[in-house]
Amino acid sequence: MDLYSGELNLVFAWVWVCVGILYGAALGSRFHEEGWMDGYGSFRRRLYRLAHVAIFALAMLNLLFHFTARSLEGASVAVPIASLAFVIGAVFMPVCCLLVAHRPKLRMAFAVPITSLLLASVLTAWQVIAR
């Protein structure tokens, strides 16, 4: 898989869309239960919903990166680093949401996906500006 073309991100994006659909179906099977996870506005339930949104949003971000990477001819080593960082951030963001839903004191774990996604975004922007 060519990391310079963002091919990994294309495959990952579509796999992540499938994961998001399955995760949403699992959540949706209980949405009608008023008291499920302590009610609609509970901290835990909000984080479960945030994880669902993050899966789809970060799948789309990986898809956008794929098309951006394809347009960067002769790009530097920053492109494959950004490619991997986008995937790492996309995986760990919903994982952190679910982790913190059950262990709120671990909220600093969000530093992993945030740092990864910020690094990927900065490297990508730098490559786009420098071309």
C-alpha positions as CSV (number, residue, x, y, z in Angstrom):
1,M,0.0,0.0,0.0
2,D,1.5,3.3,-1.1
3,L,1.4,5.7,1.8
4,Y,2.4,8.6,-0.4
5,S,-0.9,8.3,-2.4
6,G,-3.1,8.0,0.7
7,E,-4.3,4.6,-0.4
8,L,-4.3,3.4,3.2
9,N,-6.6,6.3,4.1
10,L,-9.0,5.4,1.3
11,V,-9.3,1.8,2.4
12,F,-9.5,2.9,6.1
13,A,-12.2,5.5,5.4
14,W,-14.6,2.9,3.8
15,V,-13.9,0.3,6.5
16,W,-14.5,3.0,9.1
17,V,-17.9,3.9,7.4
18,C,-18.9,0.3,7.8
19,V,-17.8,0.3,11.4
20,G,-19.8,3.5,12.0
21,I,-23.0,1.9,10.5
22,L,-22.6,-1.2,12.6
23,Y,-21.9,0.8,15.7
24,G,-24.9,3.1,15.0
25,A,-27.1,0.0,14.5
26,A,-26.0,-1.3,17.9
27,L,-26.7,2.0,19.6
28,G,-30.0,2.5,17.7
29,S,-31.3,-0.8,18.9
30,R,-31.8,0.7,22.4
31,F,-32.4,4.4,21.6
32,H,-36.1,4.0,22.5
33,E,-35.4,3.1,26.1
34,E,-35.7,6.3,28.0
35,G,-33.4,5.2,30.9
36,W,-30.8,3.4,28.8
37,M,-27.3,4.5,30.0
38,D,-28.9,6.8,32.6
39,G,-31.1,8.7,30.1
40,Y,-30.6,10.7,26.9
41,G,-28.6,13.6,28.5
42,S,-26.3,11.5,30.6
43,F,-22.5,11.9,30.3
44,R,-22.0,8.3,29.3
45,R,-24.6,8.3,26.6
46,R,-23.4,11.7,25.2
47,L,-19.9,10.2,24.9
48,Y,-21.2,7.1,23.1
49,R,-23.0,9.4,20.6
50,L,-19.8,11.4,20.3
51,A,-17.9,8.3,19.4
52,H,-20.4,7.5,16.7
53,V,-20.1,11.0,15.2
54,A,-16.3,10.8,15.4
55,I,-16.2,7.5,13.5
56,F,-18.0,9.1,10.5
57,A,-16.3,12.5,10.7
58,L,-12.9,11.0,10.8
59,A,-13.7,8.5,8.0
60,M,-14.5,11.5,5.9
61,L,-11.3,13.3,7.0
62,N,-9.3,10.2,5.9
63,L,-11.2,10.2,2.6
64,L,-10.3,13.9,2.0
65,F,-6.7,13.2,2.9
66,H,-6.6,10.4,0.3
67,F,-7.6,12.9,-2.5
68,T,-5.3,15.6,-1.2
69,A,-2.3,13.1,-1.1
70,R,-3.0,12.1,-4.7
71,S,-2.7,15.7,-5.8
72,L,0.7,16.2,-4.1
73,E,3.3,15.3,-6.7
74,G,6.8,14.6,-5.3
75,A,5.7,15.1,-1.7
76,S,8.1,14.7,1.2
77,V,8.1,12.1,3.9
78,A,5.5,14.3,5.7
79,V,2.8,12.7,3.6
80,P,3.2,9.1,4.9
81,I,3.5,10.4,8.4
82,A,0.3,12.3,8.0
83,S,-1.4,9.3,6.5
84,L,-0.6,7.1,9.5
85,A,-1.4,9.9,11.9
86,F,-4.9,10.4,10.4
87,V,-5.6,6.7,10.8
88,I,-4.2,6.6,14.4
89,G,-6.3,9.6,15.4
90,A,-9.4,8.2,13.8
91,V,-9.1,4.9,15.7
92,F,-8.2,6.4,19.0
93,M,-10.8,9.2,19.1
94,P,-13.9,6.9,19.5
95,V,-11.9,4.5,21.7
96,C,-11.1,7.4,24.0
97,C,-14.8,8.5,24.0
98,L,-15.9,5.0,25.1
99,L,-13.0,4.8,27.7
100,V,-13.8,8.1,29.2
101,A,-17.6,7.3,29.2
102,H,-16.8,4.6,31.8
103,R,-13.7,6.2,33.5
104,P,-14.1,10.0,33.4
105,K,-10.7,10.5,35.2
106,L,-9.0,9.2,32.0
107,R,-10.0,12.2,29.9
108,M,-6.4,13.1,29.3
109,A,-6.3,10.1,27.1
110,F,-7.8,12.4,24.4
111,A,-4.4,13.8,24.1
112,V,-3.4,10.8,21.9
113,P,-6.0,11.3,19.1
114,I,-5.9,15.1,19.3
115,T,-2.1,15.2,19.0
116,S,-2.2,12.7,16.2
117,L,-4.9,14.5,14.2
118,L,-3.3,17.9,14.8
119,L,0.1,16.6,13.5
120,A,-1.6,15.0,10.5
121,S,-3.4,18.3,9.7
122,V,-0.4,20.5,10.1
123,L,1.8,18.2,7.9
124,T,-0.9,18.1,5.2
125,A,-1.4,21.8,5.3
126,W,2.3,22.3,5.1
127,Q,2.6,20.1,2.0
128,V,-0.4,21.8,0.3
129,I,1.1,25.2,0.9
130,A,4.6,24.2,-0.2
131,R,3.6,22.6,-3.5
